[in-house]
Amino acid sequence: MGEQHWSGAGTQADPWVLKTAPLSSEYAMYRDEDSDPPLLVCQVGATRLTYLARAVDDLHAELVRRGDWVLLGASDEKKDPPPESVEAWGRASDNPVGGWYGQRNGYRGRFGMYLPPLLEALGLVELEHNPRNNRVRAITPA
């Protein structure tokens, strides 16, 4: 693993402070257990995005299933993501929720940008930190 690129406990009072895979932008995220269903709230500057909290476990399971490096492929909601990328899976009709993990209409994309750094902070994945075209792969318990 390399240098740690995050801090925080993941609560609203002490959110995770994370960096995007290229380490170019910082954002905050916390788990909102009071919402139904539970959400991950992602604050990027003045923009608030929300994702189903189950995305953490579901994405990790998908990466374990694939067993190799997967392109992040982050893109806005209105743009098509690269096939077989984390972003494509985060909106695919055959994923465990049958579509988008992003919950705020108009801001449902960028799943491939904001979720993998959280999984890295949780010790679930290895994440590349190149200027672009980063990939992620699952860490499986020994």
N, C-alpha and C positions, 0 to 999 in steps of 0.2 A: 504494500500500500504506500502511499507517499505521504506528503504533507496533508494535514487536516485542513479542509476548506469550509468549516461550518462551526456553529456554536448554538447554544440554546437547548431548551427542554421540550419544545414542541407544544407549549401551551399558549393561550392568548397572552398571558402576562409575560411569558418568556419564550417567544417563538424561536424556531430554528432560524438562524441567519445562515443562508446558503449562498453559494456562487454557482452560476451556470457552468456547464462543462468546460468552456474555453477560459473560465476564470475571469471573464470580462465584465460581468454584471452581478450585483448582489441583490438578494431578495429575501423576504421573510415568509415563513410558512408555519401554520399551527393546525392542530387537529381540533375541530369543533365537535365535541361529543354530544352537545345539546341539540344540534340540528338533527332532523329526521329526514333522510338517513344521515349518519355522521359524515362530515365533510373535511377536506383539507382546504384551508383558506390560504391563498397565496397572494401576498402583497408585493407588487412590483411598482415602485414609485407610487403614483396616485391610482394605479390600476389594481383592482381586486378581482382575482380569478378564484373559482372554486372547483374542486374535483371531488368525486366520491372518495371517501377515506379508504374504502376497500381496495382502491387502486394499488396501494402499497403491496398487499398480499397477492393480489391478482397478477400484477406485473412481475413480481418476483417469481411466481409459479410459472408464468409464461416464459421467462428467461431461463429458468431451470429446464423447462420442457425443450426449449431450443438448444440449449447446451453449448452455445458458442457466442461469439461477439455479434451484436445486433446494432445497426445504425440507429442513432437517435431520430434523425429526420424531422426535427422540430419545424412546425409551420403554423401559420395563422389558420383560423377556422375555415376561411374561404378558399384556401389553397390546398391542392392535393398533396399529401405527403409522399415521400418515396415508398414504393412497395416494400413490404416486409420490415418496415422500420417500427420503432417504438411508437412513433406518432400515428402511423397507420393502424397499428394494433389498438391504440387508445381510442379509436373511433370506429372500429370495424364491427359490422353487424354480427360477427361470430365470436366476439370476445365475451367474457362471462356476464356482462351487463347488457349485451345486445346493442351496443352503440357507444355513444359518447360518455367518457368519464367526466369531462368538463361539464359543468352545470349552468354556467351563466351564458345565455344566448349572446352570440357575438364575440364571446371570449372563451369559447370551449377548446380552442386549439392550444398549441404550445405545450401539450402533455409531454412530448419528448424533450422539452427544454427544462421543465421545472420538476418533474417527478424523478428522473434518474439521480440527480444530486441528493435528493432526500434519501433514496434507497442506499446511496453510498454512505451517507451520514449514519444510517441505521445498520451499516455493516452487512448489507444484503447483496451488494454488487461491487464489481470493479468498474471504474469509469475512466475513460480516456479524457485527457485535458489538453487537446490540441487546439489550434486556432479555429478549425472547422472540421466537419465530417467525423465527429466523435462517435464512439461506440460504447456499449455497455454489455457486461455479461454477469450472470448470477454467480454468487459465492454460495456454495452448498455446504451445509454443516457436515463435518467429518464424522 
